[in-house]
Amino acid sequence: MPEMWIFDRPGAGHAWERALSELEAPPSPPGDQAVAESWRMDRRVCPEREGDLLAQCQCGDSPGASSWRRGLSRYFEHHLCRPWEDHPAGRPSNAANRIAGRVSPHDQLLHVASLNRILSFLGPRSGEDFKAEFRRLVGLPFPDRRPGDGGAPLLPPVGFRVDEIAAVLTRRGPAAVQRLAGFLVTALGENQPLWWASFAEEVVVHLAARDGGGLCKALGLGHLNTGEWLLAWQYPVMAAGPLLRPTVVEAGDSPFHHPSPPGFPWGITLPLVDGWPRCREVVHRPLRGLSAASLCTGVLVPVEDQPTVYNQVLELRQTHRAGLRDEFPSPVAQAWLTRYERAS
């Protein structure tokens, strides 16, 4: 891998060179090395957007890895979790990642989210009115306490009552799941991140089988764990609004996002199992209002047999790139892949 390249541009003297060098230097964990690799190779971040990042992350002139990550976290919270009308991804500086005219407005997208993590996020931020409405919708109290733990808040990945909530909602049927989904999305409010989505035709077989592990493997959701429950939304492109090719900025410090090749107009998933097909992926503004309820599939999907792949992420990425070499034979794509090959 070339040193001092950032966003697939020579970056000698770049403010973030120290941070990325620390992340990728042994004995850094494989996930840290994968994060640094993605930020070095993602040419989808244009110089104008890079300038905005440097100005807004506020992590100093030459931050180390920890300071850089804290700055990235602040940027995510304050600049990427905001209404679409003032979102950095929607500005002209990101126009090259706008997907327009390539799909029918009637093509179907699929977005999934962990019910466990939504509840964990909302618990400390929600008042009694929210919890009363939750109890009315579900018939169970909000699961923000574990028995015998001294009142500690619910933490991901698995809350002791989420299985019970899923069982109750499944018995009540799809309409009950949809009502809760709409309620939770509304509670998340305007300041939530963009939604990641794939094309339903590429993964709907896993949804139909209620195979949450299959969805995670196909979509590269390596941060989720066995025992979590997925909410799913399936909806036409026209309900999503503008579609964008995701970049490493939206992925943040996820080791399971791999930049898509030059010339490819979409994002591309990093499957968690060798040999699984890659899927196209996009980001868009979150669904709102009635759409957040009515376009939910009404099915809660359990995550079972999810592989633990943090320690294997570099090998997964290497295999993924070998597949990209076969799929994208253009000289530009081949040169890009060669630039970031690791010594064996």
Buried (B, 14 or more C-beta within 10 A) or exposed (E): BEEBBBBBBEBEEBBBBBBBBBBBEEEBBBBBBBBBBBBBBBBBBBEEBBEBBBEBBEBEEBBBBEBBBBBBBBBBEEBBBBBBEEBBBBEEBBEBBBBEEEBEEEBBBBBBBBBBBBBBBBBEEBEEEBBEBBEEBBEBEBBBBBEEEEEEEBEBBBBEBBBEBBEBBBEBEBEBBBBBBBBBBEBBEEEBBBBBBBBBEBBBEBBEEBBBBBBBBBBBBBBBBBBBBBBBBBBBBEBBBBBBBBBBBBBBBBBBBBBBBBEBBBBBBBBBBEEBEBBBBBBBBBBBEEBBBBBBBBBBBBBBEBBEBBEBBBEBBEBBBEBBBEEBEEEEBBEBBEEBEEEE
